[in-house]
Amino acid sequence: MKKILLLFFVLNAIQLNAQNIKTVFNKAYKKFAEDSSFKHATISLLVINNETGETITSVNTALGLAPASCQKVITAATSFELLGHDYRYKTTLGYTGKIENGILNGDIIITGSGDPTLGSWRYNETTEDAIISEFKNAISRLRIHEITGHVFADENAWNTETIPGGWIWEDIGNYYGAGATALNWRENQYDLFLKSGNKIGDTVTLVNTKPDFVEGLHCKIMATSAEKGSGDNSYIYLPLYSNYSYVRGTIPVDENHFSISGSMPQPATQLAITLEATLKNLSIEDVAKNYPETFIKNNSVNIFYTHQSPELDSIVYWFLQKSINLYGEALIKTLAYNFTKNASTDSGVNIIKSFWNKKGIESSAINIIDGSGLSPANRVTTEALVNVMQYAKKQNWFPSFYNALPLINGIKMKPGSISDVVSYTGYIKSKNGVDYTFSFIINNYAGDKNEVRKKMWKLLDVLK
């Protein structure tokens, strides 16, 4: 009898606590929504108690909003489910022609399958130096010490679409706006190092680049110097019908080696000429001067080596931790290629929508046009995001997914941010051991983005 009474009191306490948190949280939300920063904003918020299924709060949960990088959890979960947590990309080396007395009378062909980690600095085995050394050693094992032809990059497995429709001009010249192809290199990123003046308004000059030579890069620096501590307010623009990119905006005064990063104009060719320069003991710039303008695919390629990427769970880790847009665009095209042989973003979008539609999420609730959330034209509901997150909790790959989510303000959640958008999606565990899944999106707020973030964190803290 005592045990029954004890159980009754425990269950009653849990129920009262649940009712209390619901009341307290919704009171806190009401105060939050009255903030002047959100006078003209659209707020969507859904919080679910994972143990009971009870809705703690529900605000505009069926309204499609721009989710920014919160959208990445959809791409990640779909990739885990359809590709498998141990999926690896394969990049092959082959040759054309004949090998005679250590001389290859032909070309080396690098064929890609969309690996976004090739040349990435995030893994010891994928750095630029590591990959070039690996490829050089593979060629040496064929006893080749000279090639009469060139090293070519074969991107033909995927179509010619590089970036998704809906991306904006302000983004595509910068590192976070790098598109994905079948052969990516150094995360399709280069770095500019700039020197500012000692007075506000002074011109900014280019010091150097990394890599030292970037194929296809012609850059004009139009940026100026701003007050000390003003940070990076510069953007790289790629105008139509121009051979030049333009750096506009500001960097702080008294900077001698200020770095900004752009999207590499020709990453696949950059890889090819880098390897060729190594094999021929020449500078990359010298190879580029005499490099053919076009690559004609040869069906008589002798494959002799295959490089494998890190496993998908490791790729997703960096995808969510550092919000790498390139990884999302590579994954969505990989889904498309693996299931339709048409590596287009639109095909990948259709696969994602179809998969979640079968799980009970309407396609119009995941109205996306890319794999990363960079486009301001994406529209996703918080209800759909919570459903994806709750589905993930039940899968055998969930530990990898959970581990990949950043820890922000003591909460495992994916942040998102584009112009006038801040979002968070994730999991909260209270001090009483109650688990919650939530999604929180704000569009068209006013004021400082960092202050909006802090206000959102303060509200979510009520659930801890």
N, C-alpha and C positions, 0 to 999 in steps of 0.2 A: 504493500500500500504506500509506504514511504517513497519507493522508487517511482511509482506512478505520479505521486504528488510532485516530486522533484522534477520529473519530465514535464509535467503540466506547467510548472513555474518557469522552467527554462524556455519552453516553446512560447509561453505567453510573453516572456521578456524579449525574445527574438522578434515576435510580432509587434510589440510596442516599440522596439527600437527601429524596426522597418518603417512603421507608421511615422515615428518621430523624424527619421532622416528624410523621409519624403516631404514632410511639412517644413522642416528646416531648410532643405535644399531649395524647394520651390519659393520659399520666402526670400532666400538669398538671390535666386534667379530674378525675381521681380525687381529687387533693388538694382541688380546688375543691368537689366534691360532698360531701366530708367536713366542710365548714364547718358550724358549729352553726346558721347562719342557714337552712340548707336541710334541717334534721333532719326536718321535716314537710312539706317542699315537694315539688312534682312538677316535674322538670326535663326538658325536651325539647331536644335539640341535634342538628343535622345540619350537617356540613361536607363539601362536595364539591369536589374538584379539577376545575376546569372544563376543563382541557386533556386530562386522562387519563380523567375520569369516575370516578376512584377516590374511595371514601368514606373521609375522614380519620377521622371519628367519627360514630357513630349511636347516639343515646340516646332511647328512647321516641318515635321519629319518627312512628309511626302512631297516637299517642295524641292525641286532640283536647283542646286546652287553650284557655283564654281568651287570645286573642292581643293584646288591647288594640289600639293604633293600628297595629301591624304589619299588621293586616288591610287597612289602606288601600292597600297595594301591590296587592292583588287587585282592588279597585274601580278603581284607577288604570289598571292594565294592561288590564282588561276594557274600560274606557271608551276608551282609546287604540285598541284593536283594533276595537271595534264602532261607535264614533262617529267616529273619525278624529282625528288630532292637531290638525287645523285647524277642528274643529267650533266653531261659535259659537251662543250663545243669542240669541234675538230677542225684544225687548220692543217692542210697538207702541203708538202713540198714535192714537186715533180720536175722532170726535165724533158726537153725536146731535143731531137738530134741524136748524136752519138758521142760516146766517150772513147777517146783514143789516146793512149799514152799519157793519161792524166789530164787531157784537155777535153773539155766539153765543147763540141762544135754545135752549139745550140743555146737554149735559154733555160733559166730556172724559173719555175712558175709557182707562186704562192697562191693557193686557193682557199678562200675563206668561207665560213659558214655562219658568220655573224658574231663571233666571240668578242664581247666588249672589253675583255680583260687583257687582250694582247698588247703588250707594252705598258701595262698599267703599273704604277709604283706601289699599289696597295698590297701586292704579294711579292715575296722575294723571287719566286720562280717566273714571274711575268714581267719584270722590269724590262725596259728597253735593252739594256746591256745583256740581261739574262736571255732574252729571246734571240737577239742577234747572235750571241755566242752559241746557243742551242742549235740554231739553223746552220751556222757556219760549221759546227762540229758534225752535223748530220751530212752535210755536203762533203766534208773531208773524209768521212767514212766510205764514200764512194771512190776515194782516191782521186778526186778532182782537185787540181791545184790551179786551174786556169779555165775561164769561160770566154768564148769568143763572142757570145751574144749578150743578153741583158737579163736582169731579174725583173719579172713582170708580176703584177698583182691581178689576180682573176677574181672579180667581184660578181661574175655573171650568175651566180646561184640565186641572187636576189635581184629584184627589179631596180630601176634607176631612181626611184623615189628616195630621197635622202632624209628630208624632214617632213613631218605630217602637215597637212593643211590646218590652218587655224593658228599657227605660231606667228608671233608678231616680229616686226622688223627690229625692234629694240633688243630682242633676245637672240636671234639666230647668228649674229656675229660673235657672240660671247660663248665662253666655255660651256655654260649650262644650256646653250641652245645648239649644241653639236648634234647633228643627226646621225643615224646608224646606217651602216652599209654592211655588205657581206664580209668586208675586211676592214676592221677598225684598228687604229693604231694610237697608242698613248692616250686612250680615251678620247681620241680625236681632238686633242687639246694642245695648244702651244702657249707659251708665256712671253709677254712683253715686259721689259724692264725699263722704267722711265725715270728721268731726272726732272725735278721741278725747279722753279726759280726760288729766290729768297724773298720775293714780294708777291702779294696777292695780285693776280692778273698776269703774272709772268708766263711766258711760253713754256711748254713742256717738251723735252727732247727724248728721243729713243736712245737707250744705252746699248742694249743687245736683246737677243731673243733666245729662247730655249725651245727646241733645238737651235743650234747656231744658225742653221739654214732651214727655212720652212718653205717647201715647194708650193708655189702659187701665191705666196704672201707678198702683197704690195700694200704698204700701210702708210697713211699720212696722219701725223699727230696734230690734232686740232685742239687738244685739251689745254687747260690753263691751270695755274696754281691757285689754290684756295687756302683759307686759314688753317693753321696748324691744328691737327686733331680732327679735321673734317672727314677723314676717311676716304674710301674709294667711291667716288661719284662719277666714274667714267664708264662709257659704253663704247663698244666696237660696232660700227654700222657697216653693213654690206649693201651699197646701193645697186639698183638694177643698172645694167648696161655700163658697168664700170669695172676696170681692172684693179681698183683700189678699195681697201677698207679704210674707214675713218675713225679715229679715236676722238670722241667728243666728251665734254664734261670737265670734271676737275679732279685733281689729286692734291694732297696737302703740300704746303711750301717746305723747302729744305729737305726734300727727299732725293737721295742719290741713286737708289736702286729699287724703286717702287714697282711691284709686280701686279699686272692684270693678265687675265687669261682669255684667250679667244678660241673659237672653233676652227680647227685646222682645215684649210681649203681642200687639200687632196691627201687625206690620211693614208689611203692604200698605196698611192704612188710614193708617199714619204717613206713607208716601210720598205718598198721595193728598192728605192735608190739608196736607202741606208744600208741594206744588206749588200747591194751591188758594190757600194763604196768600200765596205769592209772586205769583200772578196777580192776586189781589184786593188786594194790599198791606195785608194784615191779619196779626195774630199767629196762629201755629198754634193757640194756645189758644182764641182767639176763633172760629176756623173750627170747631174741635172742638165748641164749645158748641152750634152750630146744625147739626151734621153729621147726616145721616140715619143711622138705626141699621142699615138694611139696603140692599143694592144689588140691584136687580132687573135681570138681564141683558137687554140690548136687542139684538135681532138686526139692527137697522138702524144699525150703527156704520160710519162712513166712516173707513177707515184712511188716515192722511196722513203718518205717520212711523214708521220702524223703527230702533230702537237695537240695535246688535250688541255682544255681549260680547267681551272678549279671547278669543283662540283657546284651545282646550282645553289645549295644552301649557303655556300660561301659567297657566291655572287649576290644572292638576295640580302645577305648580311650587309654588304656595302651599299647596295641599292637603297635599303631603308635607312641605314645608319647615316649615310652622307647624302641621301636624296639625289643620286646621280641619274639625271634625266636620260643620258645615253643608254644606261642599262635597261631602263623601262622601254625605250624605243627598240632596243635590240631584242628584248624578250617578247614584245608583242609581235614583231616580225618573225621571230623564231616560231612562235605558236602558229602563225599563218603558214610558214613554209612547211612545218612538220605535218600539218593537217590538210593543207590545200595545195602545196607546192607553189603558192603564189605569195611571195614574201612582201606583202603590202600592209601598211598600217590598217587600212580599211578591212582587209581580210582578218587581221588579228582582232580588231574591234568586234567583228561579227562573231568570232569564236568565243570571246569573253562574254558577250551578251547572251549568246546561245547557252553557254555553260551555266551561267547564273539564272537564266530563265528557267532552266530545268530544275533548279534548286528553289524555285518559287519567287525569284526577284524579277519583277517586270523589266523588260529591256529599256523602257523609257525612264526607269529609275537609275539606270547606268548609261546615260546619254553622253558617251565619251567619244573623242576623236583622236586621242593619242594614248600612249602607254605610261606617261609620266605625270600628267596633270599640269604641264606647263601652259597649255592653251587656255586662255580665259574663256573660251567657248564651251569647255566641258561643263556638263551638268550632272550632278550626282546627289541623291538624297541621303540624309543621315540615317534613315531607316535601312537603306541598302547597305551602307557601310557597316552598320551594327550587325546586320544579318551575315555579311561576309566574315566579320570578326568572330561571331559566334559559331559559324560553320568551321572556321579554322581551328577553334578550340577542341573540336571533336576528332581532328585528323591526326594521323601518326607523325606528320611532319610539323605539328604545332610547336614542339620545342625549338626547332630551327627558326620558325616564323617569329615566335615570341622573343627569342634571343636577338633577332635582327632589329626589333623595335627599339628606338632610342629611349633612354631613361631621362626624362625631362621633368624637373620639379618633383622628383620622386615618383613619377608616373611613367609606366611603359606605354608610350604613345608615338604615333607618327605625326609630325607637324607638317603643315603646309603653309605656303606664303607666296602669293603673287600680288600684283598691284591691287590694293584695296581688299584683299582677301587674307584672312587668317583662319586656320583650321587645325583641329586635333582629332585623332581617332585612336582609341586604345583601350587599355584595361586598368582598372583601379582596384586595389585591395585595401579595405578599411582596417583600422587597428583592431576591430572586432572580428576580422577574418571574413568579412562579406566581400564577394567579388562582384564587380560591376563592369559592363561593357558600355562604352559611350562613343558618340560622335558629335562634334561641336564645330559648326561652320558659321562664320560671319562674313558677309559680303557688304561692301560699300560703307565701311565704318569711317569715322572722321578722327583725325589726330594721329599721334605717333604710334607706329606699329608695335614697338616694344612695350609701350604702355598698355595697348590693347591685349597683348599676350599676358602681361602680368595680371590684368583684370580677369582674364579667362582662367588662369592658374588659381587665382584666389577663389573663384567660384568652385572649381573642381576640388579644391582642398576640403570643401565641406564634406565630401564623400569619404575622406580618408579616416 
